[in-house]
Amino acid sequence: MSAEIEQRLAELDAAGLRRRTRLVSGPQGARVVLDGKPVLLLCSNNYLGLADHPRVREAAADAAMRWGAGAGGSRLVSGTMTIHQRLEERLAAFKGSERALLFGSGYLANLGVIGSLGAAGTLVCSDELNHASIVDGCRLARGRTAVYAHNDVEHLRWLLEQAPEERAVVVTDSVFSMDGDVAPLEELSVLTRSHGGWLVVDEAHATGCFGPGGRGAIAEAGLDGEEHVVVVGTLGKALGAYGAFVAASAAVRELLVNTARPFIFSTAPPPPAVAGALAALELLEEQPARVGQLQAGARVLRDELAREGFDVAGSSTQIVPLVIGDAAQAMALCEAALERGVFAQAIRPPTVPQGTSRLRLAVMASHTKEELREAARTLGRAALQAGFRPGDGMPVAAAARGRDGATEGVRRATLVAAPLRVA
Ligand code: PMP
């Protein structure tokens, strides 16, 4: 290994930030064999348990036999396959948008949408806790980027007022991936529309999990079909496959086909993944009770964790963070829980802000309530073993508010003083 690589890895080790992948045998079910040990899986985004559903597996297998394993190229080069078109039509109907466009992944969809809409002359305003793929989309955009304080509509208003000439693109997660809270979409929509801008909403963790029939937080807010709203959704989470889509007006879709680099320069999603997602979507539409089951499970987990003394008040969804603060302590808790048969991955910077390392728990509809109750008790005991009293954790809302325990006033002053830092 070169000396430079060794040094960089040693630095990560020293900071408690070295990562490694673990080996899972079998599908992403409620229980898995992890590095040879049976555990409860409490950190998968297979929220509705559809990744391993027989109908989804069968659809993917049939598609492989019918259309092959790969799409062969970008759709602009080797063509749209019938299965792509079919899923786009179903997704547009599900999301209540004029049209939909598939992307290879959610990461690519965010790069594509923000890169395209955030052309030179625009001001892209991004929530400070947005997903890394949105941050990277901002980096790709030719327009300027400004970061607003988490869910802070007044801060966003102030930023927009500083740049009245620039076309605005406001971008936010709807259900925040690491905090499980929900963006104030109605207010964001009114503000963005009054400035003549676009509101881009990443529904990766809301599609299939939130809102009427799992149609997302945009549908819950009654904003589906609004012309200034552009929705990103993924196929790799509740829809159990891989890939992503944008649901938007026909005009936005046409712009993306012509300018979104990840659409133009990357191979189209493979038929088995597309067919798997289509089967999952059909299942969701036939059995919307799955969404209620997921939400009921999430309530059970949050209630039981609160009983154990954890502060989970900031989450209202299936994503429940246990914010520990220190990276090494979060890892210690993760290992202690694993020893006791519960797998909940520790999440550390740069995925979350410095000083807010956490276990990110994710409920699946396939977890039983008893499994979730038992997991909460296990996590309580594991915390004590790791030298940490559950009640000592940083409240979720504080973690969502900012870094290093900065108070609201200090944080605001910082952002106002340097409002146009690049994400
Ligand atoms: N957006 C959000 C909010 C996410 O959490 C993720 C992935 N975890 C993505 C986008 C990227 O989606 P994909 O995994 O399909 O690339």
Boltz pocket constraint, residues with backbone or C-beta under 6 A from the ligand:
constraints:
  - pocket:
      binder: B
      contacts: [[A, 104], [A, 105], [A, 106], [A, 107], [A, 108], [A, 110], [A, 131], [A, 133], [A, 173], [A, 175], [A, 177], [A, 202], [A, 204], [A, 205], [A, 234], [A, 235], [A, 236], [A, 243], [A, 244]]
      max_distance: 6.0
